[in-house]
Amino acid sequence: MLRHLQDVTDIDPLTQAWSIQAADALRVAIHAVNHTRRNGTALDADAITRAREKFDQAVACGISINTSRPWPKGNHPGLVLARRLKRKTDQVWLFTTRTDVPPTNNGSEAAIRGFKLAQKVSGCWRTLATLQRHCRIRSYLITARNHGCRPLDAIRDALNNTAWMPPRNTTASALAA
């Protein structure tokens, strides 16, 4: 979101000042959550509430400012982003209520970096089946590594028909109940 907000700011910093306010509100919340995680303290609910209010005001302003703003192809990018932020506000702010959700998607981006590099080098994936196999293997190895299992051990176990499996997610089980 921060990159998308910066992209809108870069279009016209004066007119799109709402995107700066929204990004600042998100940064305040991210800082508060990271501080809480590092120090093991309680989350400052008032700081999160104030940041969320500033974010909501900024998004409403973004919609208002860009509703009638012309753009060569469809709606103005500021309007598109502001509407998406309003529609997905609960998802954007999920990291403030669930400690298992990181405030950024850097881990997700790192996970797909290898795919993008392979695509860039070879130009494309030859078949969908090859891409699916690559994704399945890569996902398995990354998940194993994230759970403390060495990738080489995970490969060995998979080849010996004793594939490593992650532990059951108690958080997801509790949410489903």
NORMO-V916458 format. One record per residue. N is the residue number from 1. RES is the residue in one letter. SS is DSSP state (h for helix, s for strand, l for the rest). PSI is psi in radians with two decimals (none if undefined). D_FIRST is the distance of its C-alpha to the first C-alpha in Angstrom with 2 decimals. Layout:
((N	RES	SS	PSI	D_FIRST) (N	RES	SS	PSI	D_FIRST))
This chain:
((1	M	l	-0.68	0.00) (2	L	h	-0.68	3.77) (3	R	h	-0.72	5.42) (4	H	h	-0.71	5.05) (5	L	h	-0.69	6.02) (6	Q	h	-0.67	8.50) (7	D	h	-0.72	9.76) (8	V	h	-0.70	10.67) (9	T	h	-0.72	12.20) (10	D	h	-0.41	14.15) (11	I	h	-0.82	15.74) (12	D	l	1.64	17.54) (13	P	l	-0.57	16.80) (14	L	l	-0.84	19.46) (15	T	l	-0.61	18.70) (16	Q	l	0.56	14.93) (17	A	h	-0.41	15.31) (18	W	h	-0.62	13.54) (19	S	h	-0.54	10.12) (20	I	h	-0.77	11.54) (21	Q	h	-0.73	12.71) (22	A	h	-0.75	9.56) (23	A	h	-0.72	7.94) (24	D	h	-0.70	11.44) (25	A	h	-0.74	11.70) (26	L	h	-0.73	8.90) (27	R	h	-0.69	10.67) (28	V	h	-0.79	13.92) (29	A	h	-0.74	13.22) (30	I	h	-0.76	12.15) (31	H	h	-0.77	15.30) (32	A	h	-0.75	17.40) (33	V	h	-0.77	16.62) (34	N	h	-0.69	17.22) (35	H	h	-0.75	20.35) (36	T	h	-0.78	21.56) (37	R	h	-0.74	21.21) (38	R	h	-0.75	22.96) (39	N	h	-0.14	25.73) (40	G	l	0.47	26.24) (41	T	l	3.03	26.33) (42	A	l	2.53	25.36) (43	L	l	2.37	21.95) (44	D	l	1.63	22.32) (45	A	h	-0.60	21.79) (46	D	h	-0.71	22.49) (47	A	h	-0.70	19.76) (48	I	h	-0.74	17.19) (49	T	h	-0.79	18.84) (50	R	h	-0.74	18.79) (51	A	h	-0.72	15.11) (52	R	h	-0.69	14.42) (53	E	h	-0.76	16.95) (54	K	h	-0.69	15.48) (55	F	h	-0.86	12.04) (56	D	h	-0.71	14.12) (57	Q	h	-0.72	16.28) (58	A	h	-0.76	13.66) (59	V	h	-0.76	12.34) (60	A	h	-0.69	16.08) (61	C	h	-0.72	16.80) (62	G	h	-0.68	14.30) (63	I	h	-0.80	16.09) (64	S	h	-0.80	19.42) (65	I	h	-0.64	19.12) (66	N	h	0.01	18.01) (67	T	l	-0.76	20.16) (68	S	l	0.21	23.10) (69	R	l	2.19	21.61) (70	P	l	2.64	22.98) (71	W	l	2.44	21.24) (72	P	l	-0.68	23.34) (73	K	l	1.65	21.76) (74	G	l	-2.51	20.94) (75	N	l	2.72	18.57) (76	H	l	2.44	16.81) (77	P	h	-0.55	13.23) (78	G	h	-0.69	12.42) (79	L	h	-0.76	14.22) (80	V	h	-0.81	12.67) (81	L	h	-0.79	9.06) (82	A	h	-0.74	10.72) (83	R	h	-0.70	12.81) (84	R	h	-0.71	10.31) (85	L	h	-0.67	8.60) (86	K	h	-0.76	12.28) (87	R	h	-0.56	13.39) (88	K	l	0.46	11.07) (89	T	h	-0.76	11.05) (90	D	h	-0.62	13.23) (91	Q	h	-0.70	11.12) (92	V	h	-0.67	8.06) (93	W	l	0.15	10.94) (94	L	h	-0.59	13.09) (95	F	h	-0.31	13.03) (96	T	h	-0.25	15.04) (97	T	l	-0.30	17.79) (98	R	l	2.07	18.11) (99	T	l	-0.30	18.89) (100	D	l	-0.03	18.72) (101	V	l	2.08	14.96) (102	P	l	2.67	13.14) (103	P	l	-0.27	10.21) (104	T	l	2.91	8.57) (105	N	l	0.45	9.26) (106	N	h	-0.68	11.51) (107	G	h	-0.71	14.51) (108	S	h	-0.74	13.61) (109	E	h	-0.67	13.04) (110	A	h	-0.62	16.29) (111	A	h	-0.56	18.04) (112	I	h	-0.10	17.65) (113	R	h	-0.72	18.40) (114	G	h	-0.70	22.09) (115	F	h	-0.79	21.99) (116	K	h	-0.67	20.42) (117	L	h	-0.77	23.01) (118	A	h	-0.70	25.80) (119	Q	h	-0.71	24.88) (120	K	h	-0.74	24.84) (121	V	h	-0.83	28.19) (122	S	h	-0.28	30.00) (123	G	l	-0.53	28.48) (124	C	l	2.99	27.85) (125	W	l	2.34	28.75) (126	R	l	-0.71	32.32) (127	T	l	2.74	32.11) (128	L	h	-0.65	29.70) (129	A	h	-0.69	31.87) (130	T	h	-0.76	31.43) (131	L	h	-0.76	27.65) (132	Q	h	-0.74	27.82) (133	R	h	-0.76	30.25) (134	H	h	-0.78	28.18) (135	C	h	-0.74	25.07) (136	R	h	-0.80	27.33) (137	I	h	-0.80	28.94) (138	R	h	-0.75	25.81) (139	S	h	-0.77	24.17) (140	Y	h	-0.82	27.48) (141	L	h	-0.69	27.77) (142	I	h	-0.76	24.28) (143	T	h	-0.75	24.77) (144	A	h	-0.81	28.25) (145	R	h	-0.72	27.17) (146	N	h	-0.35	24.53) (147	H	l	0.26	27.45) (148	G	l	0.15	29.78) (149	C	l	2.26	31.79) (150	R	l	2.37	32.60) (151	P	h	-0.67	31.61) (152	L	h	-0.68	35.23) (153	D	h	-0.68	36.51) (154	A	h	-0.70	34.16) (155	I	h	-0.81	35.47) (156	R	h	-0.80	39.03) (157	D	h	-0.72	38.67) (158	A	h	-0.71	37.23) (159	L	h	-0.42	40.13) (160	N	l	0.24	42.56) (161	N	l	0.47	41.32) (162	T	l	0.93	40.07) (163	A	l	2.42	36.35) (164	W	l	2.45	34.23) (165	M	l	2.44	32.27) (166	P	l	2.69	29.59) (167	P	l	2.72	30.80) (168	R	l	2.41	30.21) (169	N	l	1.87	27.05) (170	T	h	-0.54	28.58) (171	T	h	-0.81	25.35) (172	A	h	-0.67	24.77) (173	S	h	-0.71	28.51) (174	A	h	-0.67	28.54) (175	L	h	-0.59	25.70) (176	A	h	-0.44	27.57) (177	A	l	none	30.79))
